[in-house]
């Protein structure tokens, strides 16, 4: 909250992360932010979400990345 509620005109912030890679049980800050952005769109806020098809890994690594994504567990 403290980051986004202090944005001023002309400021740019890029937030990156992977919600599947969290040691926390339940929600984390990134999941919370994504829900808020999706529920409250703003014309100056963009959102890019990658899918398993965007994975650059190869071989066994790519295979198991897809398996875990399909199961909804990471």
Secondary structure as UniProt FT lines:
FT   TURN            2..3
FT   HELIX           4..6
FT   TURN            9..10
FT   TURN            19..20
FT   HELIX           29..39
FT   TURN            43..44
FT   HELIX           52..54
FT   HELIX           59..71
//
